[in-house]
Amino acid sequence: MSSQDGNAKIKIHQDVNIYASKLDKKKELKYKIDKNRQVYFVQIEGSSNVNDVQLNHGDACEITKEEYLNIQAISNSHFLFIEMKED
């Protein structure tokens, strides 16, 4: 996470958390979404079920009003998700 006072090379002047991750086929990840937050999820490679919706290479979705992000890798998967304040 970057802040104005930090020493990160890139400064982000927003209240966001950015995660890049990968899961091996048939592995699962459960992530708690903080109250009043939403997630923008991008499937970079492979396929995953994200909150019971299948996403394939290049797909993306916005997740709102959920307490958890449930990711199940259908195949070896790389993905990016951004957690931010809900509009």
C-alpha positions as CSV (number, residue, x, y, z in Angstrom):
1,M,0.0,0.0,0.0
2,S,1.3,3.4,-0.9
3,S,0.9,6.7,1.0
4,Q,2.1,10.2,0.6
5,D,4.6,9.7,3.4
6,G,5.8,6.3,2.3
7,N,8.9,5.4,0.3
8,A,7.1,3.5,-2.4
9,K,8.1,4.2,-6.0
10,I,4.5,4.6,-7.1
11,K,2.1,6.8,-5.1
12,I,-1.6,6.1,-5.0
13,H,-3.8,8.9,-3.8
14,Q,-6.9,6.7,-3.1
15,D,-8.1,4.5,-0.4
16,V,-7.5,1.2,-2.2
17,N,-5.8,-2.2,-1.7
18,I,-4.4,-3.9,-4.7
19,Y,-3.6,-7.7,-4.8
20,A,-2.1,-9.8,-7.5
21,S,-2.1,-13.5,-6.8
22,K,-2.2,-17.0,-8.3
23,L,-3.9,-20.2,-7.3
24,D,-3.1,-23.7,-8.5
25,K,-5.9,-25.8,-10.0
26,K,-8.5,-26.9,-7.4
27,K,-7.2,-24.6,-4.7
28,E,-9.4,-22.0,-2.9
29,L,-9.0,-18.6,-1.4
30,K,-11.4,-16.8,0.9
31,Y,-10.9,-13.1,1.4
32,K,-12.9,-11.0,3.9
33,I,-14.2,-7.7,2.3
34,D,-14.3,-4.9,4.8
35,K,-17.7,-3.2,5.5
36,N,-18.6,-0.5,2.9
37,R,-16.0,-1.8,0.4
38,Q,-16.3,-3.3,-3.0
39,V,-13.9,-5.4,-5.2
40,Y,-13.0,-5.1,-8.9
41,F,-11.6,-8.5,-10.0
42,V,-9.7,-9.3,-13.2
43,Q,-8.9,-12.9,-14.3
44,I,-5.5,-12.5,-15.9
45,E,-4.8,-16.2,-16.8
46,G,-6.7,-19.4,-16.4
47,S,-10.3,-19.8,-15.0
48,S,-11.8,-19.4,-11.6
49,N,-15.2,-19.4,-9.9
50,V,-15.5,-16.1,-8.1
51,N,-18.5,-16.0,-5.7
52,D,-20.1,-18.7,-7.8
53,V,-19.5,-16.9,-11.2
54,Q,-17.0,-18.5,-13.6
55,L,-14.4,-16.1,-15.0
56,N,-12.1,-17.0,-17.8
57,H,-8.9,-15.4,-19.1
58,G,-9.5,-11.7,-19.6
59,D,-12.9,-11.5,-17.8
60,A,-13.6,-9.0,-15.0
61,C,-16.3,-8.2,-12.6
62,E,-17.3,-5.8,-9.9
63,I,-18.3,-7.3,-6.5
64,T,-20.5,-5.1,-4.3
65,K,-22.4,-5.7,-1.1
66,E,-20.6,-9.0,-0.3
67,E,-18.8,-10.0,2.9
68,Y,-16.4,-12.4,1.3
69,L,-14.6,-13.0,-1.9
70,N,-14.6,-16.7,-2.6
71,I,-12.2,-17.8,-5.3
72,Q,-11.9,-21.4,-6.5
73,A,-9.3,-22.1,-9.3
74,I,-10.7,-24.2,-12.1
75,S,-7.3,-24.2,-13.7
76,N,-4.0,-22.7,-12.7
77,S,-5.0,-19.1,-12.3
78,H,-3.5,-15.6,-12.0
79,F,-5.7,-12.7,-11.0
80,L,-5.8,-9.2,-9.8
81,F,-8.3,-7.6,-7.4
82,I,-8.7,-4.1,-6.2
83,E,-10.6,-3.4,-3.0
84,M,-12.0,0.2,-2.6
85,K,-14.7,2.2,-0.9
86,E,-18.2,1.6,-2.3
87,D,-19.7,4.4,-4.3
